[in-house]
Amino acid sequence: MEEGIALSAAALGLLAWGLPKAHRRLQLSRAKHRSLAGHARLAQRLAALLPGYHYDEAQFFGADGAPPEVAARRREGFFRLAALFEALQPRGLELTDAAREGLSDLQFTGRYRVPFPFSPLVRRHLRTSSFVARADGVTVEDVDGNRYHDLTGSYGVNVFGVDFYKACMDEGHAAARELGPILGSYLPCVVRNIERLKALSGLDEVSFHMSGTEAVMQAVRLARYRTGRRHLVRFTGAYHGWWEDVQPGPGNPMPPRETYTLKDMDERSLRVLRTRRDIACVLVNPLQSLHPNANAPGDSALLDSSRRAGVDRAAYAAWLHQLRQVCSERGIALILDEVFTGFRLARGGAQEYFGVRADLVTYGKTLGGGLPVGVVCGGRDWMKRYRDDRPAHICFARGTFNAHPAVMGAMSAFLDRLEQPEVAAIYDGLDARWNRRAAAFNAALAEAGVPVRVAHLSSIWTVLYEQPSRYNWMLQFYLRAHGLALSWVGSGRIVFSLNYGDADFDAVRAKFVAAAREMQADGWWWRDPGLTNRRIRRGLLLEALRRRFG
Ligand SMILES: Cc1ncc(COP(=O)(O)O)c(C=O)c1O
């Protein structure tokens, strides 16, 4: 009898201990986005099942069941572009070929410009040069003398135009000339850099690093150190650099179990933050406001036309405020990763744009004035790397090249210019300007009758496709043929520098429309009226299954 009571007491105890744990576990899984981007381990398993295959020429031009006449038009357009690229870029193609075998990055980017079944034929025929010679204004010139309007934004570095950065880089190198590679002590300009970064971020302290990835690593480490908790929260699809704690990917090491990837803009994620006691920090990339819960849009993932994007600024600001509140209540660090958005959305970055204050802010890219950099700004308590009461308990973070003299000099030049009235004026009416430009762009596309539109967060744009198609990724090559330079991810990420004047902007719009028209005339947007994005995806799944199981 007593034994029975003891047993049921033990069972009750176990239940009392286990139930809340199970409940928290359930809450956590409810706060995960249902897409594969929200389930890294499942994505990894599925990726292992996906067979590698590619289309032969007939399949390439008729993958959507287009009639032979349309496939023939596509083929004609494809080889016309191929001949054009060969003729325009002999030197660039020669250099690209010479570099490719020894440059793994080039092999990777070349392979992933388009969805993989189409990739071999594209690589063989639509060869593009990766070598450039000079840049000025808003254009870049390749080694064969072809000029392109630059829509790459140098991965986001180029906020104010290349000439601005050339001047900052010159000043940086001039400042470091007398010193050479002396590291560990500082150039005097570092004092002013710190002062100005404190003012711009509204935070107490600064640390210097070499890249955005490093800045994020340091911010997370500091949050873990101060809170004594292990777990970090990031949101589905958000990019924070290539460190594995923040970058789940089928071929990358899985992020450790301490990374929770939760749904962006969702009450269930707030509930997790409110109830768990193991969370050190919440990492937010404000660029996600353009496409919450989705990965950065690259053309290699353009399997159909279901890409969606668009900013609801008020809703995102409200979300950040909710995060701010719950982080304050629970002693969690709110880290705003402004490596991309810093100095671009507003002088004070996303903090100013969305009206929220973070505990730690990471910067990078443009802040180096054209040289590599990462910066963490933070409240004093969050930045402290030692404890007075436990002297051996330190949070070590240094780096050989941190605060490199040339980088500090270029940063100083960048921050000097930020104070100049003509640069300050760029921020006046910035959003209204880019809203107006995006509206004009969409109106021109609609008038041309092409199934393409843009969505944007200020000067960061993404191309959307209006009708179901398997060939939208071809647009990147037509854009190139019309003199528009995109980064290797293609039409998903267009980044304008803020020195684009109306004339150059209009030229880009005209080239873009002409490129889309040509692509349409070549039959790539032919459409079986019954075709839907869903049908495309189902067809792709069946195709993959057939390839896998013969
Ligand atoms: C928001 C964000 N965080 C971090 C990084 C990583 O920066 P880096 O490439 O300098 O390591 C990037 C780079 O694109 C970024 O956009």
The ligand as a Gaussian input file, in Angstrom:
#p B3LYP/6-31G(d) Opt

LIG

0 1
 C       22.384000      41.435000     -41.837000
 C       23.742000      40.863000     -42.082000
 N       24.459000      40.421000     -41.047000
 C       25.692000      39.924000     -41.202000
 C       26.258000      39.832000     -42.444000
 C       27.647000      39.269000     -42.607000
 O       28.535000      40.260000     -42.941000
 P       29.946000      39.876000     -43.627000
 O       29.621000      39.359000     -44.994000
 O       30.719000      41.161000     -43.635000
 O       30.574000      38.835000     -42.769000
 C       25.548000      40.282000     -43.556000
 C       26.117000      40.171000     -44.911000
 O       25.454000      40.247000     -45.917000
 C       24.248000      40.810000     -43.376000
 O       23.518000      41.247000     -44.408000

